[in-house]
Amino acid sequence: MMQTTSRATDPIVVMTKGDHSKPNLLF
């Protein structure tokens, strides 16, 4: 699972949610 750092690590999270505060919801 990724944390708030997923925004830079996983661009998919940013494109899907657009919010790096809750990236773990997608995973």
C-alpha positions in Angstrom: 0.0 0.0 0.0 1.1 3.5 -0.8 0.7 6.6 1.4 0.6 10.3 0.6 3.8 9.8 -1.3 1.8 7.9 -3.9 0.9 11.1 -5.6 4.5 11.3 -7.0 5.0 7.6 -7.1 1.8 6.6 -8.7 0.4 9.0 -11.3 -2.6 6.8 -11.7 -3.8 7.7 -8.2 -3.7 11.4 -9.1 -5.5 10.8 -12.4 -8.1 8.7 -10.8 -8.8 10.4 -7.5 -6.9 13.6 -7.9 -6.3 13.5 -4.2 -3.1 12.1 -2.7 -4.6 12.1 0.8 -6.5 8.9 0.3 -4.6 6.8 -2.3 -4.8 3.6 -0.2 -8.5 3.5 -1.1 -7.7 2.5 -4.7 -5.4 -0.2 -3.5 
